[in-house]
Amino acid sequence: MREEEKKPTSTIRRILKQRWALSAIYIASAAIILAAAFLLQNSFDDSAKDGKEESAETGKNYGEPSVEVNSNLETIKMPVADADKSVIKKQFYDVNADEKAQEEALVFYNNRYEQNKGIDIAMEDGKSFDVKASLSGNVTKVQDDALLGNLVEVEHEDGVVTRYQSVKDIKVAVGDKVKQGQAIATAGKSQINEEAGVHVHFEIRKDNIALNPLDFVDKQASAIQSATEAEADKEETPAVEGSEADKETPAVEGSEADKETPAVEGSEADKEETPAVEGSEADKEETPAVDETDESTDLESGTDEEGSAPGEDTTEESDSLKDSLNQSN
């Protein structure tokens, strides 16, 4: 048994003692390592290609200004830190509001009245305050303007822009990314609306059309897109335009057209063709009622056509016979 156990061990030792044994082992090990490295390299190449394709797709819009992806999910906020302590000095001019509200939303400057395209916000105590970004976005305009009181414009998704006027100590520049609630300036004054005092003029625009900010405060930014689409649909097929189209052929015009051939004219035309009076006169000429009456009276009186009464002739004959008889007697 011991001899049998020693045989395999002695065989391995013999092989290892050979000069080519170590070289063969090294070559086999190297082949196994190279094969494993090759397989790993291929797997890495495939994953790298997939990554390049994805990066190529995402890099198509490289160079264009980036916009916060989640800005549409944000809730629109007032551009002040404490909205409860703020007051609105001048409302947005709404074309659908009553006359009094429209007059209060007009801005008077240089002997001219202009419609207020935003809301003018101030603090109850009249002091200055930090102007906050209503939504996250990119700063696209920073402008010094004494009339408007300086201007900061922030662009968002779907053509939505927020504007902050009548500000000072501007803390951002064009190209900066701002987050919702970030301080971008300090409230100031403007020449166009001196009555408001220290305030910020806040606007929300969609495709450069001013909207009432109070209609969208505490709502998601996507509500702006939905509201504008609904308004566009109403303008395409309004109910008023349909009624106006129907007015093109009104019932009044139809009655006037009928008046062109009125019933009176029709009756007059009928009278001219076969009037009742002429018809009666023609009948009278052919078979007058007077002749029939005369004939009926003659028959009743017992006269003939010559006017003699047959009863009278018979009486005269009887008298002449009597005379002749008397003479003979």
Secondary structure, 3 states (H helix, E strand, C coil): CHHHHHHHHHHHHHHHHCHHHHHHHHHHHHHHHHHHHHHHHHHHHHHHHHHHHHHHHHCCCCCCCCCCHHHHHCECCCCCCCHHHEEEEECCCCCCCCHHHHHHCEEEECCEEEECCCEEEEECCCCCCEEECCCCEEEEEEECCCCCCCEEEEECHHHEEEEEECEECCCCCCCCEECCCCEEEEEECCCCCHHHCCEEEEEEEECCEEECHHHCCCCECHHHHHHHHHHHHHHHCCHHHHHHHHCCCCHHHHHHHHHCCCHHHHHHHHHHHCCHHHHHHHHHHHCCHHHHHHHHHHHHHCCCCCCCCHHHHHHHHHHHHHHHHHHHC
